[in-house]
Amino acid sequence: MMRPVPQATSLRRAPVQRRSAERLARILDACAELLDEVGYDDLSTRAVAQRAGVPIGSVYRFFGNKRQMADALAQRNLERFAERVTERLKVTGDRGWGHAMDVVLDEYLDMKRTAPGFSLVDFGNQIPVGARGAEPNHRVADRLTDLLSRYLGRDADDDLRRAFLIAVETADALVHLAFRMTPEGDEKVIGELREMLRAYLARVLD
C-alpha cells in the first residue's frame, strides 16, 4: 500500500515566538536571493546571515549547514505552492480535473519564473537536499493527492496516489527540459506536457 511520505524537517529548532519566526523567514528569503545571485556551490551561511541582517549564530540556531537551509527553503516552496493552488481553485470553483491540472501546472510555472531561488531549489529536485529516501517528487505528489482528492470528491487511495506520482515525475522531467531550451520555458514543450498529462490522467480520473 502506498503511504504518504512524511514531511522532512531540516530545522534544528522550530520558531516559537513571532520574532523568531520572522527572523527565520528573513534567513530563508536571503537564502533564496543569494541562490539566484551566486548559485548553490558559492552559497554560505555567513553570506546569508549578512544579507538577512542577523548574527551568524541565528542562522546556526536553525540550521547546521547550507544544505539544511536549502531543504527548508524547498519545504517552504511546497507550502506556498499548495497555498497558491488551493486559493486559485477556491476562486475558480469546481470546473473538473482538467482545470485543476492546469491550475497546478500554471502555478508551478509561475513560481519557476518568478519566485527567488526556485529555479535552483524548487521542491528539492535540483540540488541534493532532504533526508535520504525522502524523494521530493513524493512530497509533491502526496501533497497534491491530499489537496486535490477533496476537490475531486475522491478517496486518496493507492491508485490516485500512484497516478499523481507518475504525473509529477513526468511534469518534472518535461518542465526542466522546457527551461533548458529557453529561459522562460519552451511553450511547445509545455504544450506537449499538458496533452500528455490530460491523456494519462483521463484514464484514472474520468
N, C-alpha and C positions, 0 to 999 in steps of 0.2 A: 504494500500500500504506500502511495506517495504521501509524504508528510511535508508540511511547510518547513522550510529551512529557518531555524531560529535567527533572529536579527543579531548580528555580531555587535559588540561594543568595543571601541578602542579607548574609551575614557578610563584613565586611572581613577578619577573621582568625578562623579556626576555633580553638576552645579545644584546647589540647594537654594541659595538666595538669588534674588533678581539681579543684583550687581554681579554676582559670579556668572550667571547665565549670559548677561550682556558682554562680559569680558570674553567668555568662550566664543560667542558669536563674532566678536571683533577679530579674534585669533583665526577663526575659520574664514572670515571674509579676507583677511590679509593673506592667508594661505592660498586662497583661490586667485587673488590678484597676482601674486608672485608666480604661481604656476604658469599663468599666461605670459608673464614677462621673462622669466628665466628658465622655465621647464622644471621637471621633477629632479633631475640629476643635480642641478645647482641650487635647489631649494634648501634652505637651512632654517632651523628653529630660531636662531638668533635674528635672521633677517625678518622672519615672521613676527617676532616679538617687537622689533623696531617699527615695522610697518603698522602693527596693531597699537603701538603706543603703550605696551605693557612690559613689566620686568620679565626677563627670561625665565625666572622662577615660576611665573604664572603659566607659561607655556608648559613647563615640565610638571606643573601640578596636574595638568590634564593629560599630557602625552609624554611617553617615554622617548619617542623619536618621530621623525617626519613621516614615516610610513603609517604610524598610528593616526597622525594628524590628517593625512590624506584619506585614510579609511573613514574617519569621522566625517570628512567633507563629502565623501561618496554616500554615506548614510544620510546626511542632511539633504543631498541632492535627491535621493529617493523619496524622502519625506515631502519635499517641496513638489516633486513631480506628481506624487499621489494627490496632494492637495489641489494642484492645478487641474488634474484630470477630474477630480471629484467636483470642483467648482464649475467647470465647463459643462459637465453632464447635468448638474442641477439647473443651470441656466437654460440649456437647450432642451431639457426634458427627454422623455423616452421616445427615441427615434430608431430603435433597433440596434443590433450588434454591429452592423456595418458603420453606423455613425459613431458608436463607441470606439471602434477600432481606429477610425480617422482621428478622433479626439486624442487618443493615446499617442498615435504616431505624430500628429501635429504638435502636441505639447513637447514631446521628446525632441523633435527637430528644432523647435523654437529655443529650447534650453541649450541644445547643441550649438546654436548660432549666437546666442546672446549671454548665457549665464557664465560669469567669470570662472575660469578653471575647469569648466565642464568638459571642454574638448579633450583635456588630458585625463581627467578622473572619471567622468560621468558617474556610473554607479559602482565603479571599481574594476572595470574591464581593461582599462588602458595601462595601468601600472600595477605591480604585484602587491595589492593591498588586501586586507582581510585575513581572517584566520584560515589556515589550510583546510580545505574541504568546504568552506563557506563560499560557494560559487556565486558571483554577483548576479548572473542571469537567473539563478534560482531565487535569489532575493526578489528580483523584479517580477518574475513570473508568479511567485506566491502572493506578492502584494497585489498584483493585478487580478489574480484569481479571486482573492477575498473581496476586492473592491467591486469588480465587475459582475461577480456572481449575484450580488444583491441587485444590481442594476438590471441584469438579465432575468432575474427571478428563477435562478437555477441553483442547485446544490453545488458547493465547491468540492466535487468528488474527484476521484483519481483521473477520470477521462478529461475533465475540464482542466485540471492542473497540468496534465501532460500536454494538452492542446496549447495552452498558453505558454508553456515552457518551450515547445517547438517553435511557436510563433515568435517568441522573444529572441531565441537563438538565431532564427532566420533574419529577423529585423536587425539584430546587432551586426551580423556579418555584412548585410547589404547596405546599411546606413554608413558603415565605415568605408565600404567601397565607394559609395557616392561622395563622401567627403575627401577621399583620397584623389578623386577625379577632379573636383572643383572645390574651392574653399567654402562655398555656401551649400554644397551638396548637389550633385548632378540630378536634375529633375527627372530625367528619363529613367535613371536607375531607381529613384524613389517611386516613380510611377509604376515600374515593374514590380517593385516590392509590394505596393498596395494591391496590385492584381493577384500576386501570389498569396498574400495573406487572406484576401477575400475568398479565393478559390479553396484554400486549405480550411479556413475556419467555417466555411459553409457546410462542410461535411460533418462538423461537430455541433454547430450552433443552430442550423436551420431545422 
